[in-house]
Amino acid sequence: MKRAIQIGCMCLGSILLASCSQPVHSIEYYKQHEDERKVMLEKCKADPDLVMRDENCRSAANAQFQSGSYTPSKPREW
């Protein structure tokens, strides 16, 4: 009986975690939806580690670059 409850809880937890994820948008999507691209880029700037983990951050950044509306970083002086 305990085993069945544990398996049921694990299945329910897996379903809940899977339903919480965001849909992944393509570069073309972010090119066409500038407002959503700006929101995603601000979210990614707030958490730099998110850029490495989130496909939407990479897609939004690539769309920004490909559209030609990006702001280059300031040159660094060593």
C-alpha positions as a Markdown table, in Angstrom:
| # | Residue | x | y | z |
|---|---|---|---|---|
| 1 | Met | 0.0 | 0.0 | 0.0 |
| 2 | Lys | 2.8 | 2.4 | 0.9 |
| 3 | Arg | 4.5 | 1.6 | -2.4 |
| 4 | Ala | 1.4 | 2.5 | -4.4 |
| 5 | Ile | 1.0 | 5.8 | -2.6 |
| 6 | Gln | 4.7 | 6.6 | -3.2 |
| 7 | Ile | 4.4 | 5.8 | -6.9 |
| 8 | Gly | 1.2 | 7.8 | -7.2 |
| 9 | Cys | 2.8 | 10.9 | -5.5 |
| 10 | Met | 5.8 | 10.6 | -7.9 |
| 11 | Cys | 3.5 | 10.5 | -10.9 |
| 12 | Leu | 1.5 | 13.5 | -9.7 |
| 13 | Gly | 4.7 | 15.4 | -9.0 |
| 14 | Ser | 6.0 | 14.7 | -12.5 |
| 15 | Ile | 2.8 | 15.9 | -14.1 |
| 16 | Leu | 2.8 | 19.1 | -12.1 |
| 17 | Leu | 6.4 | 19.8 | -12.9 |
| 18 | Ala | 5.8 | 19.2 | -16.6 |
| 19 | Ser | 2.8 | 21.5 | -16.7 |
| 20 | Cys | 4.8 | 24.4 | -15.2 |
| 21 | Ser | 7.3 | 24.8 | -18.0 |
| 22 | Gln | 7.1 | 27.7 | -20.5 |
| 23 | Pro | 6.6 | 27.0 | -24.2 |
| 24 | Val | 9.8 | 27.4 | -26.1 |
| 25 | His | 9.6 | 30.0 | -28.9 |
| 26 | Ser | 11.8 | 30.2 | -32.0 |
| 27 | Ile | 13.9 | 33.0 | -33.2 |
| 28 | Glu | 11.4 | 33.8 | -35.9 |
| 29 | Tyr | 8.7 | 34.1 | -33.2 |
| 30 | Tyr | 10.7 | 36.7 | -31.3 |
| 31 | Lys | 11.5 | 38.6 | -34.5 |
| 32 | Gln | 7.7 | 38.9 | -35.1 |
| 33 | His | 6.8 | 39.7 | -31.5 |
| 34 | Glu | 9.0 | 42.6 | -30.5 |
| 35 | Asp | 7.2 | 43.4 | -27.2 |
| 36 | Glu | 7.6 | 39.8 | -25.9 |
| 37 | Arg | 11.2 | 39.8 | -27.1 |
| 38 | Lys | 11.9 | 42.9 | -25.0 |
| 39 | Val | 10.2 | 41.4 | -21.9 |
| 40 | Met | 12.2 | 38.2 | -22.3 |
| 41 | Leu | 15.5 | 40.1 | -22.7 |
| 42 | Glu | 14.9 | 42.1 | -19.5 |
| 43 | Lys | 14.1 | 38.9 | -17.7 |
| 44 | Cys | 17.4 | 37.4 | -19.0 |
| 45 | Lys | 19.4 | 40.5 | -18.0 |
| 46 | Ala | 18.1 | 40.2 | -14.5 |
| 47 | Asp | 19.4 | 36.6 | -14.1 |
| 48 | Pro | 22.6 | 36.0 | -16.2 |
| 49 | Asp | 22.6 | 32.3 | -15.4 |
| 50 | Leu | 19.2 | 32.0 | -17.1 |
| 51 | Val | 20.8 | 32.8 | -20.5 |
| 52 | Met | 22.7 | 29.5 | -20.3 |
| 53 | Arg | 19.7 | 27.4 | -19.2 |
| 54 | Asp | 16.7 | 28.9 | -21.0 |
| 55 | Glu | 16.2 | 28.4 | -24.7 |
| 56 | Asn | 13.8 | 31.4 | -24.9 |
| 57 | Cys | 16.6 | 33.7 | -23.7 |
| 58 | Arg | 18.9 | 32.5 | -26.4 |
| 59 | Ser | 16.1 | 32.7 | -29.0 |
| 60 | Ala | 15.2 | 36.3 | -28.0 |
| 61 | Ala | 18.9 | 37.4 | -28.0 |
| 62 | Asn | 19.5 | 35.9 | -31.4 |
| 63 | Ala | 16.3 | 37.5 | -32.8 |
| 64 | Gln | 17.5 | 40.9 | -31.4 |
| 65 | Phe | 20.9 | 40.4 | -33.0 |
| 66 | Gln | 19.5 | 39.3 | -36.4 |
| 67 | Ser | 17.0 | 42.2 | -36.5 |
| 68 | Gly | 19.9 | 44.6 | -36.2 |
| 69 | Ser | 18.4 | 46.4 | -33.2 |
| 70 | Tyr | 20.9 | 45.3 | -30.6 |
| 71 | Thr | 23.2 | 47.6 | -28.6 |
| 72 | Pro | 26.8 | 46.5 | -28.7 |
| 73 | Ser | 28.7 | 46.3 | -25.5 |
| 74 | Lys | 31.2 | 49.0 | -24.6 |
| 75 | Pro | 34.8 | 48.2 | -25.5 |
| 76 | Arg | 36.7 | 46.9 | -22.5 |
| 77 | Glu | 40.0 | 48.4 | -21.6 |
| 78 | Trp | 42.4 | 46.0 | -19.9 |
